[in-house]
Amino acid sequence: MLWWDTRKLEEPIDSLMLATDVKGGGGMTLGGSSLEYNIEAGPTKFLVGTEQGIVMSLNMRNKKTNNGITVFDNGPGKHMGPIFSIQRNPTHSKYFMTVGDWTARIWTEDLKTPIITTKYHKSYLTGGCWSPTRAGVFYVTRSDGVMDIWDISHTQNEVAYSHKVSDAALSSISIDGTTQGGGKLVAVGDANGTVSMLEVCDSLAVPQLNEKSAVNAMLERETKRERIFEVREREVKRAKAQEEERKRREEKEAEGESNDKDAEAMRQLEEEFFRLTKDDVVSN
């Protein structure tokens, strides 16, 4: 990751290696594919989506101590391909969305695993963004030229609206959040270099009554649920480790008892041998 100053474009003013284990000096080096910076979340915080499908959080305040990089789930929770879009929720900045493979996923800074994962779309996803006016609405673009709109304040299981924009693969999307645009004007780019300007209906752009608080409560609920799952998973792993340790201990004890029996049998054989040898010497 490189930082540039527009007053000095000959070379970057700072850089940071995107590695999964910066503190230890090892780990895997990742390639960045998307970037998010929102000053409301903190002037030193950055979110990076990588080509390997792993999310990274950077805090430059801790860069000197090598603790500035947080790596999110690199197991089942990660994307199975590059992350093409990563963006914080414009209303609740600690939550953010990533778009990659066939899914969009919503994360929180408090957990390493996603709290919401959409169903798998029919085509590969190529980008996405939040609605700047509605806290629970986000858009994703697909490789088959379709744009999907999700409204998680209404349902998390089905797309709220789909629209065929182009015969070519869609590649980018942006929404006008200014007072003039009001969250209605959507610009979509495709692989042929064409930009399509769309206007969505009021229900997808105008904030609903108490929507911000309702979406925040819903995201908090999903966070608590995922935290419970994490605690349960740790308990299962701990119980499994304890069971394996118990079995190893029992095997060692059984092996020790077997060795003791063998040693006792050998001792008895030796005693019998020496007794017979002694009897032969006495008789001779």
C-alpha positions in Angstrom: 0.0 0.0 0.0 1.4 3.4 -1.0 0.7 6.9 0.1 1.2 9.8 -2.2 1.4 13.6 -1.8 0.1 15.5 -4.9 2.8 18.1 -4.3 5.5 15.5 -4.8 4.5 12.8 -7.4 8.0 11.6 -8.1 7.7 8.9 -5.4 5.3 7.8 -2.6 5.9 9.4 0.7 5.1 6.2 2.6 4.4 2.5 2.0 3.3 -0.6 3.9 3.6 -4.3 3.1 0.2 -6.1 3.1 1.2 -9.2 5.0 -0.8 -11.5 7.3 1.9 -11.5 10.0 3.8 -8.2 10.0 4.7 -8.4 13.7 6.4 -11.8 13.3 8.0 -10.9 10.0 6.5 -13.8 8.2 3.1 -14.8 7.0 1.6 -14.4 3.5 2.0 -11.3 1.4 -1.4 -10.2 -0.1 -2.2 -8.1 -3.2 -4.6 -5.2 -2.7 -7.6 -5.1 -5.0 -9.9 -2.5 -3.3 -9.6 0.3 -0.7 -11.8 2.2 1.6 -11.0 5.4 3.6 -13.7 7.2 5.6 -12.5 9.9 7.9 -15.6 9.4 10.1 -14.2 6.0 11.1 -10.9 7.5 12.1 -8.3 9.6 10.2 -5.7 6.8 10.4 -7.9 3.9 9.5 -8.0 2.1 6.2 -9.8 -1.0 4.9 -8.2 -3.1 2.2 -9.8 -5.9 0.1 -7.3 -8.3 -1.4 -6.9 -10.5 -4.4 -7.0 -13.5 -2.1 -10.4 -12.6 -0.8 -9.1 -11.6 2.7 -10.1 -8.3 4.4 -7.4 -6.3 6.1 -7.8 -3.3 8.4 -4.9 -0.8 8.7 -4.4 1.6 11.6 -1.4 3.8 10.8 -1.4 5.1 14.4 0.1 1.7 15.4 2.4 1.2 12.4 5.6 1.8 14.3 4.8 -1.0 16.7 4.0 -3.4 13.9 0.5 -3.8 15.2 -1.2 -1.7 12.6 -2.7 -4.5 10.5 -5.7 -6.6 11.5 -6.4 -9.6 9.3 -10.1 -10.7 9.2 -11.3 -14.3 8.6 -9.0 -16.1 6.2 -11.0 -19.3 6.5 -14.7 -19.9 5.7 -15.6 -16.2 6.1 -13.3 -15.0 3.3 -14.3 -14.5 -0.3 -13.3 -17.2 -2.8 -11.8 -14.6 -5.2 -10.7 -11.0 -5.4 -12.6 -8.4 -3.4 -13.7 -5.8 -6.0 -15.5 -3.4 -3.6 -15.2 -2.5 0.0 -17.1 0.3 1.7 -18.2 1.4 5.1 -21.9 2.0 5.8 -22.4 5.7 5.4 -24.6 5.9 8.5 -22.9 3.3 10.8 -19.2 3.5 10.0 -18.0 0.5 12.1 -19.9 -1.8 9.7 -18.7 -2.3 6.1 -19.5 -4.3 3.1 -17.3 -6.4 0.8 -18.2 -7.6 -2.7 -16.4 -10.6 -4.3 -17.0 -14.0 -5.8 -20.8 -14.6 -5.9 -21.7 -12.8 -2.6 -21.8 -9.6 -0.7 -20.8 -9.7 2.9 -21.3 -7.3 5.8 -18.7 -7.1 8.6 -18.1 -5.2 11.8 -14.8 -4.0 13.2 -15.6 -5.9 16.4 -15.4 -9.4 14.9 -13.2 -11.2 12.5 -16.0 -13.0 10.7 -18.9 -11.6 8.5 -22.2 -11.0 10.3 -24.3 -11.2 7.1 -23.6 -13.0 3.9 -26.0 -12.8 0.9 -27.2 -15.8 -1.0 -25.0 -16.8 -3.9 -26.0 -14.8 -7.0 -26.4 -16.4 -10.4 -23.4 -14.6 -11.8 -20.0 -13.4 -10.6 -20.2 -10.1 -8.7 -18.0 -7.3 -10.0 -18.7 -4.3 -7.6 -21.1 -2.7 -5.2 -21.8 0.2 -2.9 -24.1 1.4 -0.2 -27.0 3.8 -0.8 -25.9 7.2 0.5 -29.4 8.0 1.8 -30.8 4.7 3.0 -28.8 2.9 5.7 -30.1 -0.6 4.9 -29.8 -0.5 1.0 -26.9 -1.5 -1.1 -26.3 -2.2 -4.7 -24.2 -4.9 -6.5 -23.2 -5.3 -10.1 -22.9 -8.6 -11.9 -20.9 -10.0 -14.8 -24.1 -10.8 -16.7 -25.0 -7.1 -17.0 -27.6 -7.1 -14.1 -27.7 -4.7 -11.1 -29.2 -6.1 -7.9 -30.5 -3.9 -5.1 -30.7 -5.3 -1.6 -32.7 -3.9 1.3 -31.6 -5.6 4.4 -33.9 -3.5 6.6 -36.7 -5.4 4.9 -35.2 -8.9 4.2 -31.8 -10.4 4.2 -32.7 -13.5 2.1 -33.9 -12.0 -1.2 -32.9 -9.2 -3.6 -35.3 -6.3 -3.4 -35.0 -5.4 -7.1 -33.0 -6.5 -10.2 -32.5 -4.6 -13.4 -30.8 -5.6 -16.6 -28.5 -2.7 -17.4 -26.3 -4.0 -20.3 -25.4 -7.0 -22.3 -21.8 -6.5 -21.3 -20.4 -7.3 -17.8 -20.9 -4.4 -15.4 -17.7 -3.2 -13.8 -18.4 -0.2 -11.5 -21.2 1.7 -9.8 -21.6 5.0 -8.0 -24.6 6.8 -6.5 -25.1 10.6 -6.2 -25.6 11.3 -2.5 -25.8 15.1 -2.8 -28.9 17.1 -2.1 -29.6 17.4 -5.8 -29.2 13.6 -6.5 -30.9 12.5 -3.3 -29.6 8.9 -3.7 -31.8 8.4 -6.8 -29.2 8.8 -9.6 -27.1 5.7 -10.1 -24.2 5.6 -12.6 -23.1 2.1 -13.8 -20.1 1.4 -16.0 -19.6 -1.8 -18.1 -16.7 -3.7 -19.7 -17.3 -1.9 -23.0 -16.6 1.5 -21.5 -20.3 2.6 -21.5 -21.8 4.5 -18.6 -25.5 4.1 -17.9 -27.3 6.7 -15.8 -30.3 5.2 -13.9 -32.9 6.8 -11.6 -34.4 4.6 -8.9 -37.8 5.1 -7.3 -38.4 7.0 -4.1 -38.8 3.8 -2.0 -35.1 2.9 -2.7 -33.8 6.4 -2.1 -35.9 8.2 0.5 -35.1 7.2 4.1 -37.8 5.3 5.9 -39.2 6.2 9.3 -36.7 5.3 12.0 -34.6 3.4 9.4 -31.2 4.3 10.9 -32.0 3.1 14.4 -33.7 0.0 13.0 -30.8 -1.0 10.8 -28.3 -0.3 13.6 -30.4 -2.6 16.0 -30.5 -5.3 13.3 -26.7 -5.1 12.7 -26.1 -5.2 16.5 -28.3 -8.2 16.8 -26.4 -10.0 14.0 -23.1 -9.1 15.7 -24.3 -10.6 19.0 -25.4 -13.8 17.2 -22.1 -14.1 15.4 -20.3 -13.6 18.7 -22.3 -16.4 20.3 -21.3 -18.6 17.4 -17.7 -17.7 17.8 -17.8 -18.5 21.6 -19.6 -21.8 20.8 -17.0 -22.7 18.2 -14.2 -22.0 20.7 -15.9 -24.1 23.3 -16.2 -27.0 20.8 -12.6 -26.7 19.8 -11.5 -26.6 23.5 -13.7 -29.7 24.3 -12.2 -31.5 21.3 -8.7 -30.6 22.3 -9.4 -31.8 25.9 -10.8 -35.1 24.6 -7.8 -35.7 22.4 -5.5 -34.9 25.3 -7.4 -37.3 27.5 -7.1 -40.0 24.9 -3.4 -39.4 24.6 -3.0 -39.6 28.3 -5.0 -42.8 28.5 -2.9 -44.3 25.7 0.3 -43.3 27.5 -1.0 -44.8 30.8 -2.0 -48.0 29.0 1.4 -48.1 27.3 3.0 -47.6 30.7 1.0 -50.4 32.3 1.9 -52.7 29.4 5.6 -51.8 29.8 5.2 -52.6 33.6 3.7 -55.9 32.8 6.4 -56.8 30.3 9.1 -55.7 32.9 7.4 -57.9 35.6 7.2 -60.9 33.2 10.9 -60.4 32.3 11.8 -60.2 36.0 10.0 -63.4 36.7 11.7 -65.2 33.8 15.1 -64.0 35.1 14.3 -65.3 38.6 13.1 -68.6 37.2 16.3 -68.8 35.0 18.6 -68.1 38.0 16.7 -70.5 40.2 17.0 -73.3 37.6 20.7 -72.5 37.1 21.3 -72.5 40.8 19.6 -75.9 41.2 21.7 -77.4 38.4 24.9 -76.2 40.1 23.8 -77.6 43.5 22.9 -81.0 42.0 26.2 -81.2 40.1 
